[in-house]
Amino acid sequence: MIRLEKVDKFYGQAHILKDITLGIGKGEFVSITGSSGSGKSTLLNLIGGMDRPDKGRIIVDEDAISSFTDEDLTLYRRRKIGFIFQFFNLLPNITVFENIRMPLLLNSTDDKDRVSSFIRRVGLQGKEGSFPFELSGGQQQRVAIARALVHDPEIILADEPTGSLDSQTGEEIMELIKELSSESRKTVVLVTHEAYLSRFADRTLKIRDGVILS
């Protein structure tokens, strides 16, 4: 479903990703581990269409997204990708319900019953009218997971999703991501520096200094 062919990425003089060739199958849960600065978040950003490679191609569902226009990339992100970030990235001035609803509105749809269903599935019944600052870190990440899945994307990209959480809450969040993604056979790409999280994945790759080791 996702192919990277001889991808290089530079930031200024820094060579961040070096000749990356990688394939990820539909419905596969892949973990990419590496230390800070190894290039793993840059790799995720390229797959998510938030950045472009300087060399090589990125192909998703037979579409070369590395050749997309900016407008096409925006539509690609809205429709095909669900993002889960380390620091949640919730909109602070709107409620839990409204945060989860946002991807539907961006795709010109509105299904309040679906939003309510996802609130139940992530265990936040009764928190619909709460604002992010009124929630714990784990609860905020649950909102972020519901927001990432509510518009039924094909690909979930998770960037250090447990990095701001204690270990027990992190385990709960990973169990939730695994459960919800498995139900609908989402393709999941997780990047983390926490090697133990790899047990949730079908396959683990290591990246060091911009090079895939395994």
SEVO-295902 format. One record per atom (N, C-alpha, C, O, CB): residue in three letters; x, z, y. Coordinates in steps of 0.02 Angstrom, whole numbers, plus 50000, padded with zeros to 5 digits. Each point is the difference from the previous one (the first is absolute). Glycine has a CB too. Layout:
BEGIN
ALAXZY
...
***
This chain:
BEGIN
MET500415000049939
MET499595000050061
MET500435000050063
MET499824996850050
MET499295009249887
ILE501454997650061
ILE500465000450057
ILE500684997549977
ILE500275002549951
ILE499095007250101
ARG500934985549985
ARG500674997649984
ARG500424999850063
ARG499794997550052
ARG499764995749852
LEU501055009550091
LEU500494999350053
LEU500574995849971
LEU500255001349946
LEU499455009950108
GLU500484983649984
GLU500504995349976
GLU500594999950049
GLU499954997350055
GLU499164995749887
LYS501455010050036
LYS500634999950038
LYS499895002150073
LYS500204996450047
LYS500224994549877
VAL499275014950085
VAL499825002550067
VAL500575003950031
VAL500295004549969
VAL498514995949996
ASP501364997950097
ASP500475003850041
ASP499655002350063
ASP499564996550027
ASP501424996949927
LYS499215012550071
LYS499745002450063
LYS500555003450039
LYS500365004249974
LYS498504997349975
PHE501204996650114
PHE500485002950046
PHE499635003550057
PHE499464997850022
PHE501394993349949
TYR499435014450053
TYR499815002850065
TYR500635000150042
TYR500445004249991
TYR498615003049959
GLY500994988150097
GLY500624999350037
GLY500554997849953
GLY499924995049964
GLY499735013850118
GLN500914994849918
GLN500554998549955
GLN499945003449932
GLN500394998749954
GLN500324999950146
ALA498795005849893
ALA499925003749937
ALA499634995749948
ALA499464997550013
ALA500515013450052
HIS500354988449878
HIS499714996149945
HIS499615004849955
HIS500285003349957
HIS500684988250046
ILE498385008950008
ILE499595005249969
ILE499814998349928
ILE500065004349956
ILE499504998550157
LEU500224991049875
LEU499834997849933
LEU500424993949982
LEU500094995550041
LEU498735008949971
LYS501444995649926
LYS500504995049981
LYS499784996349936
LYS500045002749945
LYS500865004350109
ASP498884986949955
ASP499864995549944
ASP499525003149950
ASP500145000249940
ASP500994994750076
ILE498315007750009
ILE499515003449957
ILE499574994949964
ILE499674995950032
ILE500335014150046
THR500004990249856
THR499544996249959
THR499625004949956
THR500295004049964
THR500484985750037
LEU498565009850003
LEU499595005349970
LEU499314997249984
LEU499724996150039
LEU500915012950023
GLY499094992949880
GLY499324998149983
GLY499595006249981
GLY500245004449965
GLY500174984449996
ILE498985011450063
ILE499545005649985
ILE499344997049976
ILE499714995850034
ILE500855011850053
GLY499224994649855
GLY499394997249970
GLY499375002950028
GLY500005005550028
GLY500654992549871
LYS498804998550094
LYS499345002450022
LYS499825006249960
LYS500065000249939
LYS499584988150092
GLY500155016950005
GLY499805006249968
GLY500585004649982
GLY499895005349971
GLY499144988749987
GLU501575004050058
GLU500595004049983
GLU500125005450054
GLU499884998950059
GLU500624991249880
PHE499745015650040
PHE500195005550044
PHE500765000549997
PHE500295002149950
PHE498605004350032
VAL501434991550073
VAL500734999950003
VAL500245005150051
VAL499765000350056
VAL500254987549912
SER500485016150010
SER500335004850044
SER500694997450018
SER500374997849957
SER498985011949992
ILE500814990550116
ILE500664998150023
ILE500335006150030
ILE499775002650051
ILE499864985449971
THR500905014349947
THR500345006150022
THR500664998450033
THR500324995049984
THR499125011449924
GLY500764997950138
GLY500644999150034
GLY500065005150055
GLY499505002850023
GLY500504985049950
SER500605013450049
SER500125004950052
SER499804997150068
SER499844994150006
SER501115010849928
SER499044999450117
SER499854997850067
SER500494994650022
SER500615000749991
SER498915010650036
GLY500224983350002
GLY500434994550022
GLY500174994949947
GLY500394995450013
GLY500065012550068
SER499264992849860
SER500174995449945
SER499654993250007
SER500214995149968
SER499965014849959
GLY499314989750114
GLY499644993850010
GLY499314999949969
GLY499654995050004
GLY501434999549999
LYS498715011149967
LYS499374999949963
LYS499394999250047
LYS499534996449983
LYS501015010849930
SER499464996150144
SER499434999350046
SER499984993050031
SER499474997350012
SER500585015050013
THR500544984849988
THR500034993250025
THR499694995249949
THR499644995450018
THR501395007450049
LEU499134998349869
LEU499724995949947
LEU499245000550000
LEU499664994949993
LEU501385006749939
LEU498695004450075
LEU499285001050001
LEU499694996550061
LEU499474996949994
LEU500675014149947
ASN500194989450116
ASN499744996750060
ASN499974992549993
ASN499544996750026
ASN500925012750041
LEU500024987749898
LEU499994992849988
LEU499424998049955
LEU499664995150013
LEU501595004650001
ILE498645004149933
ILE499444998549955
ILE499345000850037
ILE499534996249989
ILE501145007649912
GLY499305001150144
GLY499395001350037
GLY499894995550060
GLY499495000650035
GLY500625010949929
GLY500344983950048
GLY499924995350055
GLY500095003250068
GLY499774997250050
GLY499474996649879
MET501095011950074
MET500145003250065
MET500674997750028
MET500165001650058
MET499175008349906
ASP501054986549996
ASP500634997250022
ASP500124993649960
ASP499664998749951
ASP500815012850079
ARG500024984549991
ARG500154993749967
ARG500725000049975
ARG500445003150031
ARG498724991050042
PRO500965002649871
PRO500704999549977
PRO500394995150044
PRO499724995450029
PRO499915007149853
ASP501034998550122
ASP500434995350034
ASP500214994349955
ASP500224994850022
ASP500185014550050
LYS499534991949863
LYS500184994949951
LYS499585001149937
LYS499825005749985
LYS501364993450061
GLY498664995649919
GLY499615000649938
GLY499254999750012
GLY499774999150056
GLY501155007749899
ARG498714993949990
ARG499274999450003
ARG499665006149969
ARG500275003149954
ARG499844984450041
ILE499295014050031
ILE499575005249971
ILE499344996649983
ILE499674997250044
ILE500905012350021
ILE499244990949872
ILE499404996549976
ILE499525005249971
ILE500195004049957
ILE500474985350020
VAL498725010650047
VAL499485004549975
VAL499404995849980
VAL499724996450041
VAL500685013250033
ASP499414990849863
ASP499444995949975
ASP500114992650015
ASP499544996550020
ASP499695013349995
GLU501384988049976
GLU500194992950009
GLU500014997850074
GLU500124994250014
GLU499395003649874
ASP500385006850158
ASP500064998550071
ASP500685002450026
ASP500185005849989
ASP498554995050026
ALA501634994950019
ALA500655001950029
ALA499875003650066
ALA499984996950053
ALA500614993249891
ILE499325016550052
ILE499835003750061
ILE500585000050050
ILE499905001250059
ILE499335006049873
SER501384991650044
SER500584999750045
SER499964994050047
SER500384999750049
SER500315006049864
SER498864989650073
SER499904994350045
SER499355000450039
SER499834995450038
SER500824997849882
PHE498995012450073
PHE499365000850035
PHE500115000550076
PHE500535002350023
PHE499005003449876
THR499974992150138
THR499995001350072
THR499855007450011
THR499805003649954
THR499824984550071
ASP500485014250036
ASP499845007050016
ASP499265001549987
ASP499835005449975
ASP501084994750111
GLU498664995249930
GLU499285000949989
GLU499855000649926
GLU499605004249979
GLU500154989450126
ASP500565002049855
ASP499895000349928
ASP500255006549970
ASP499695002849955
ASP500404984850040
LEU500475014950031
LEU500275006449975
LEU499525005750017
LEU499925004649960
LEU501254991050053
THR498535004250046
THR499525005250018
THR499425000149952
THR499795005349978
THR500544993650142
LEU499404995349863
LEU499454999549953
LEU500215002249930
LEU499625003349965
LEU499894987550102
TYR501105007349914
TYR500275002149935
TYR500035007649995
TYR499785002849950
TYR500904986750045
ARG499585013850057
ARG500055007349999
ARG499305003249997
ARG499905004949964
ARG501174994450101
ARG498464998049973
ARG499345003050003
ARG499624999449935
ARG499645004649980
ARG500344992850140
ARG500104997049846
ARG499584998549943
ARG500325001749933
ARG499655002349954
ARG499854988850113
LYS501155007949927
LYS500325000549934
LYS500405006449990
LYS500145001849943
LYS499914986050057
ILE500125015750055
ILE500465005749996
ILE499665006550020
ILE499615000250048
ILE501344992149975
GLY499205013049939
GLY499825006850019
GLY500645004050008
GLY500415000349954
GLY498484999149985
PHE501205003650120
PHE500625003650015
PHE499885007649996
PHE499495002550023
PHE500894988050051
ILE500105013049895
ILE500015007350001
ILE500695002150025
ILE500514998149972
ILE498665002949931
PHE500835002850152
PHE500635001750033
PHE500175007449991
PHE499575004149983
PHE500224986850101
GLN500845010849927
GLN500235006949995
GLN499655004650049
GLN499815005649983
GLN501294990149978
PHE498815001950101
PHE499725004350052
PHE499274998350015
PHE499765001150055
PHE501385000049993
PHE498524996149902
PHE499284999149998
PHE499754994550047
PHE499594995849980
PHE500315016249990
ASN500344987950093
ASN499804994850048
ASN499254999650011
ASN499724994650008
ASN501294999049958
LEU498665012250033
LEU499295000250016
LEU499904999650076
LEU500445002250038
LEU499325004549857
LEU499684990650126
LEU499844999850071
LEU499745007050019
LEU499505002349972
LEU500224985250026
PRO500615015950049
PRO499865007150011
PRO499345001650034
PRO499745005549993
PRO501464995850015
ASN498524993950027
ASN499415001450040
ASN499344997849968
ASN499485000150032
ASN501244998950067
ILE499324999049838
ILE499394998249964
ILE499975004049935
ILE500505002649976
ILE499494985850075
THR499415012149921
THR499885004449943
THR500274997049935
THR500224994249997
THR498775010150061
VAL500994999849890
VAL500184997849932
VAL499604993849981
VAL500284995049978
VAL500015016949990
PHE499054988450041
PHE499574994349983
PHE500214993850037
PHE500054994649971
PHE499015013350007
GLU501074992850087
GLU500164994250041
GLU500694997249983
GLU500114994050003
GLU499175010650087
ASN501204999749893
ASN500664997749979
ASN499954995849937
ASN500304994649995
ASN500235015550056
ILE499094992249900
ILE499934996449937
ILE499624993550010
ILE500134995049967
ILE499915015949970
ARG499494989150108
ARG499584994250014
ARG500384994350035
ARG499804994249996
ARG499235013550011
MET501524994050026
MET500344995250044
MET500194993449966
MET499874994850030
MET500555015050031
PRO499874990249878
PRO500174993649970
PRO499404995549988
PRO500064993950003
PRO500905011849943
LEU498464997150040
LEU499404996049991
LEU499814996650066
LEU499834994150001
LEU499775013649907
LEU500434996150147
LEU499834997150065
LEU500494994550019
LEU499804995050029
LEU499705016050005
LEU501144990049951
LEU500504994950016
LEU499894993649961
LEU500194994650022
LEU500625014550003
ASN498874991649916
ASN499844994149960
ASN499294997650011
ASN499724996149961
ASN501105007949954
SER498884998350140
SER499334997950021
SER499475001549948
SER499524996349991
SER501014994750074
THR499565014749901
THR499485002449954
THR499885007450017
THR500405003250034
THR499944988649874
ASP499105010750067
ASP499865007150012
ASP499555002449943
ASP499424998049994
ASP500685000650132
ASP500175005849833
ASP499645002749943
ASP500095007650000
ASP500475002649971
ASP499694986549961
LYS499385014350102
LYS500065007250007
LYS499945003649933
LYS500305005249989
LYS499234993950126
ASP500084998049839
ASP499945003049934
ASP500674999849963
ASP500185004749965
ASP498614991950031
ARG501584998050013
ARG500664999449968
ARG500485005250029
ARG500385003049964
ARG499424984650016
VAL500185013350085
VAL500425005150032
VAL499835006849971
VAL500455003849982
VAL499624989450124
SER499295008449889
SER499805006549973
SER500225000849928
SER500195005549979
SER498834994550098
SER500954994649885
SER500215000249930
SER500745001749995
SER500205004149958
SER498924987550013
PHE501305005450071
PHE500715001449998
PHE500165007150024
PHE500465003249976
PHE499774984650042
ILE499385014650029
ILE500105007050022
ILE499885004749941
ILE500385004849991
ILE499264992350126
ARG499855001549842
ARG499885004149941
ARG500574999249949
ARG500215004949970
ARG498554994050048
ARG501474995049973
ARG500514998749948
ARG500665003350016
ARG500385001749955
ARG499064987550021
VAL500715011750088
VAL500635003450018
VAL499895007550012
VAL500465003550021
VAL499964985850029
GLY498975013149936
GLY499875007250002
GLY499935003050069
GLY500205005750011
GLY500404994849885
LEU499134995750151
LEU499945002450069
LEU499275000650023
LEU499864999350060
LEU501254995649964
GLN498445006249929
GLN499315001050020
GLN499965005950049
GLN500335005149991
GLN499264990349897
GLY500015003750164
GLY499935005250050
GLY500504999550057
GLY499945003550050
GLY499635003749862
LYS500924988250081
LYS500514999150052
LYS499894993550040
LYS500424998050040
LYS500395008549889
GLU498624990350060
GLU499884993550031
GLU500065000250076
GLU500264995350030
GLU498995002049875
GLY500525008150126
GLY500005000550072
GLY500615003550029
GLY500045001150060
GLY498754999049934
SER501695001749963
SER500605003450023
SER500494995050031
SER499994994149984
SER499865014849927
PHE500574993750134
PHE500544996050029
PHE500655001449962
PHE500075005349970
PHE499364994850144
PRO501044995249887
PRO500625001049962
PRO500355006750013
PRO500265003049953
PRO499874984750049
PHE499885014650060
PHE500355006350015
PHE499685006049968
PHE500305005449997
PHE500064989650111
GLU499025004249868
GLU499655005549968
GLU500135000249924
GLU499745004449966
GLU499394994850122
LEU501264996249887
LEU500134999549928
LEU500715002049983
LEU500454999750042
LEU498714991249951
SER500945011249945
SER500685001249974
SER500354993349989
SER499694994850002
SER499945016049944
GLY501034989550042
GLY500374994049986
GLY499744996349939
GLY499934993950001
GLY501065011450050
GLY498864998449897
GLY499734996949939
GLY499334996650012
GLY499874994649973
GLY500745013949961
GLN498964994850106
GLN499354997150015
GLN500084993650042
GLN499644995249990
GLN499855016350005
GLN500984988750053
GLN500124993950040
GLN500244994249957
GLN499814994350010
GLN500465013050088
GLN500154994349853
GLN500244994649956
GLN499434997349956
GLN500004994149983
GLN501155011050018
ARG498394999249981
ARG499414997749963
ARG499574995250042
ARG499744995049975
ARG500275015849960
VAL499944990850129
VAL499654995450046
VAL500374993350001
VAL499684994749997
VAL499905015050073
ALA501084990649934
ALA500404993850003
ALA499924995949936
ALA499994993950003
ALA500835011950072
ILE499134997549868
ILE499914996449937
ILE499324996649999
ILE499944994149981
ILE500805014149959
ALA498734995350081
ALA499344997050003
ALA499994994150048
ALA499714994849986
ALA499775016349987
ARG500854989750084
ARG500044994550049
ARG500374994049970
ARG499814994250014
ARG500185014250080
ALA500534992849867
ALA500394994549970
ALA499604996149948
ALA500144994149988
ALA500895012550033
LEU498484996749947
LEU499654996949944
LEU499304997550017
LEU499724996049963
LEU500935011349964
VAL499064995050128
VAL499294998950013
VAL499824992650007
VAL499454998149982
VAL500525013050074
HIS500494984849969
HIS499854992950009
HIS500204995849939
HIS500014993850004
HIS500155007750119
ASP499985001949822
ASP500144996749936
ASP500584995150003
ASP499934994349979
ASP498885007049994
PRO501785001050052
PRO500584995650001
PRO500284999049930
PRO499865003949955
PRO500405000050162
GLU500134990949875
GLU500304998749934
GLU500655003849991
GLU500205001449944
GLU499284987450056
ILE500855012950055
ILE500665003149998
ILE500005006550041
ILE499765000150057
ILE500794988549928
ILE499715016749985
ILE500105006450035
ILE500745001050010
ILE500394999949952
ILE498545005149997
LEU501284996150113
LEU500695001350017
LEU500055007250025
LEU499695001950049
LEU500524985949980
ALA500195016249936
ALA500065007150016
ALA500715001750019
ALA500464999449959
ALA498605003349962
ASP501044999450141
ASP500685001450026
ASP500095007550005
ASP499755003250047
ASP500264985950018
GLU500355013849888
GLU500135007349998
GLU499355003950009
GLU499975004350044
GLU501194993750002
PRO498315000749914
PRO499355003150013
PRO499985007649991
PRO499535003250022
PRO499994986149942
THR500995013550003
THR500015007349990
THR500545003350043
THR500115006049994
THR499464992449890
GLY500774997750158
GLY500585002650036
GLY499855005650048
GLY500445004050015
GLY500024984949974
SER498925011650035
SER499825005350048
SER499625005749967
SER499735004350034
SER500234987150056
LEU500035008649843
LEU499595004849964
LEU500425004549956
LEU500554998249980
LEU498514993750021
ASP500685014149984
ASP500345004349951
ASP499934996849931
ASP499604995549990
ASP500175014950080
SER500634992149882
SER500044996649935
SER499345000049962
SER499834995049970
SER501375008450026
GLN498435002150006
GLN499375000249963
GLN499494995150030
GLN499684996349963
GLN500535015850009
THR499744987850095
THR499544995350032
THR500224992949988
THR499594995549990
THR500145013050098
GLY500934990449913
GLY500264993449985
GLY499814997549931
GLY499824994149992
GLY501125008450084
GLU499095001949875
GLU499794998249932
GLU499264998049999
GLU499814995149969
GLU501055012749983
GLU498734996150083
GLU499284998550003
GLU499874993350032
GLU499574996249977
GLU500195016050029
ILE500614986350047
ILE499914993650035
ILE500204994249955
ILE499664994949998
ILE500555010850112
MET500354995049854
MET500224994749956
MET499514999049942
MET499874994349980
MET501315008250050
GLU498545002949944
GLU499494999449947
GLU499404996150026
GLU499714995949965
GLU500685015049984
LEU499424990550114
LEU499434996650030
LEU500144992650010
LEU499584995849984
LEU500095014950072
ILE500924987649970
ILE500184993050009
ILE499994996449933
ILE499734994449994
ILE500985008650106
LYS499585000149849
LYS500034996949934
LYS499304998949971
LYS499844994749974
LYS501275010850007
GLU498474999750026
GLU499324999649972
GLU499594994550034
GLU499704995849967
GLU500355016450007
LEU499944987850093
LEU499594995350036
LEU500254992849993
LEU499604995349994
LEU500125013850087
SER500944990149918
SER500274993249993
SER499904997349930
SER499884994049991
SER500975008650097
SER499195001749862
SER499914997849930
SER499284997849987
SER499884995349962
SER501035012550003
GLU498614995650067
GLU499304998449989
GLU499844992750016
GLU499614996849965
GLU500115015150061
SER500604985650027
SER499844993250022
SER500594995349994
SER500014994650030
SER499165010350049
ARG501334997149882
ARG500594995849985
ARG500344997450063
ARG500154994050005
ARG499315002849888
LYS500655007550155
LYS500374998250059
LYS500744999449983
LYS500265003549956
LYS498895002250117
THR501194989849962
THR500734999749996
THR500275005150050
THR499824999850059
THR500184987849906
VAL500435016950011
VAL500255005450043
VAL500764999550004
VAL500344999549949
VAL498695007950020
VAL501234992850092
VAL500725000450011
VAL500135006450039
VAL499795000650058
VAL500364986749941
LEU500205017349970
LEU500165006550029
LEU500755000250015
LEU500414998449957
LEU498655007249980
VAL501124996350124
VAL500705001250014
VAL500095007550014
VAL499605003050035
VAL500574985250011
THR500365014649926
THR500115007250006
THR500735001649987
THR500354996449965
THR498475005949999
HIS501405003250065
HIS500675002649982
HIS499945005549947
HIS500505002649976
HIS499934994650139
GLU498945004549866
GLU499885005149950
GLU499974996849931
GLU499494997149981
GLU499885010050103
ALA501164993449878
ALA500044996549936
ALA499465002349951
ALA499784996049958
ALA501455002750060
TYR498555007649986
TYR499525002549952
TYR499324996550005
TYR499615000149953
TYR500985010950050
LEU499274986050055
LEU499364996550009
LEU499964993749958
LEU499464997149991
LEU500475007650124
SER500634993149861
SER500024993949960
SER499595000649936
SER499804994949971
SER501325002650076
ARG498755008449930
ARG499625000849938
ARG499284997650008
ARG499664998849950
ARG501075010950020
PHE499044989550091
PHE499334997550011
PHE499974992449995
PHE499464997149996
PHE500315012750077
ALA500814986949928
ALA500034992750003
ALA500084996949931
ALA500225003349953
ALA500284997750161
ASP499324992749881
ASP500124996249939
ASP500734997849994
ASP500274999249945
ASP498544996850058
ARG501515003150055
ARG500694997650002
ARG500345002750062
ARG499695000650053
ARG499994988949884
THR500955012250056
THR500385002750057
THR500614995650014
THR500374998249955
THR499245013450017
LEU500484986850091
LEU500594996350023
LEU500395004550047
LEU499725004150037
LEU499684984849952
LYS501265010350010
LYS500435003750045
LYS500324995250050
LYS500214994549982
LYS500025014249929
ILE499794993550152
ILE500314995950051
ILE500555004150033
ILE499915005950016
ILE499024987650003
ARG501645003349992
ARG500575003350033
ARG500344995050045
ARG500184994549978
ARG499985013549924
ASP499934993950160
ASP500344995750049
ASP499714992950001
ASP500364995050006
ASP500685011749977
GLY498294993050012
GLY499674993550006
GLY500004995749938
GLY499824994150003
GLY500475006550113
VAL499925002249827
VAL500054996249938
VAL499585003449945
VAL500065006149991
VAL501114989850041
ILE498425000349933
ILE499625002749943
ILE500485000949941
ILE500334995349978
ILE498604999050062
LEU501105011949934
LEU500465001549945
LEU499684999249933
LEU500324998149951
LEU500275009850123
SER498774993649922
SER499664999549935
SER499264999350009
SER499634999549951
SER501265007349996
***
